[in-house]
Amino acid sequence: MDETVTNKMELVRKEALDFLKDNNTCVVATTSKDSPFASTVYYIVDDAFTFYFATQTNTKKYMNLERNGKIALVIGTGPKHISVN
């Protein structure tokens, strides 16, 4: 891979990780059958972009995650809008 492309990819990775580490709350969206459910949680993220958050086992969020481990996250409220996929 071209060194310039590699450098740009590393810069984007660093900026994304800095953005994620500069915040500590996110909205976690899960599903219950056909109904969406979203809640705000505190999170941490490591250098490998692995997210961690805690929830109690008697919450709707936890029960939804037990049935379907797929989630969507929203982090940040502005004023600058950034998307990280």
C-alpha positions in Angstrom: 0.0 0.0 0.0 1.2 3.5 -0.8 2.8 5.2 2.2 0.7 8.3 1.7 -2.5 6.2 1.9 -1.2 4.4 5.0 -0.4 7.7 6.7 -3.9 9.0 5.9 -5.5 5.9 7.2 -3.5 6.1 10.5 -4.5 9.8 10.9 -8.2 8.9 10.4 -7.9 6.0 12.8 -6.2 8.3 15.4 -8.8 11.0 15.0 -11.7 8.6 15.3 -10.2 7.0 18.4 -9.5 10.4 20.0 -13.1 11.4 19.3 -14.4 8.2 20.9 -12.1 8.6 23.9 -13.0 12.3 24.3 -16.6 11.3 24.9 -18.0 9.0 27.6 -21.7 8.6 26.9 -23.5 7.1 24.0 -26.9 6.0 23.0 -27.2 2.2 22.6 -30.0 1.0 20.3 -31.2 -2.6 20.6 -34.3 -4.4 19.4 -37.0 -6.4 21.1 -38.7 -8.5 18.4 -39.7 -5.8 16.0 -39.5 -2.8 18.4 -36.4 -0.6 18.7 -35.2 0.4 22.2 -32.5 3.1 22.9 -30.9 4.2 26.1 -28.0 6.3 27.1 -25.0 4.6 28.8 -21.5 5.5 29.9 -18.8 3.7 27.9 -15.1 3.3 27.5 -13.3 2.2 24.3 -9.8 0.6 24.0 -7.2 1.2 21.3 -8.6 -1.7 19.3 -12.0 0.1 19.1 -13.7 -2.4 21.5 -16.5 -0.7 23.4 -17.4 -1.6 27.0 -20.4 -0.5 29.0 -22.2 -1.9 32.0 -25.8 -2.7 32.5 -27.8 -4.7 35.0 -29.2 -8.0 34.0 -32.8 -7.0 34.7 -32.9 -4.2 32.2 -34.6 -4.2 28.8 -31.3 -3.4 27.1 -29.7 -6.5 28.7 -32.6 -8.8 27.8 -32.6 -7.4 24.2 -28.8 -8.1 23.9 -29.3 -11.6 25.1 -31.7 -12.3 22.3 -29.9 -10.3 19.6 -26.3 -9.1 20.2 -26.4 -6.5 17.3 -26.5 -2.9 18.4 -26.2 0.6 17.0 -24.3 3.3 18.8 -24.6 7.1 18.6 -21.9 9.2 20.2 -21.7 13.0 20.4 -24.2 15.7 20.1 -22.4 18.5 18.2 -21.8 21.2 17.4 -19.5 19.3 14.9 -21.1 16.2 13.4 -18.8 13.3 12.7 -19.7 9.8 11.6 -17.5 6.7 12.4 -18.6 3.4 10.8 
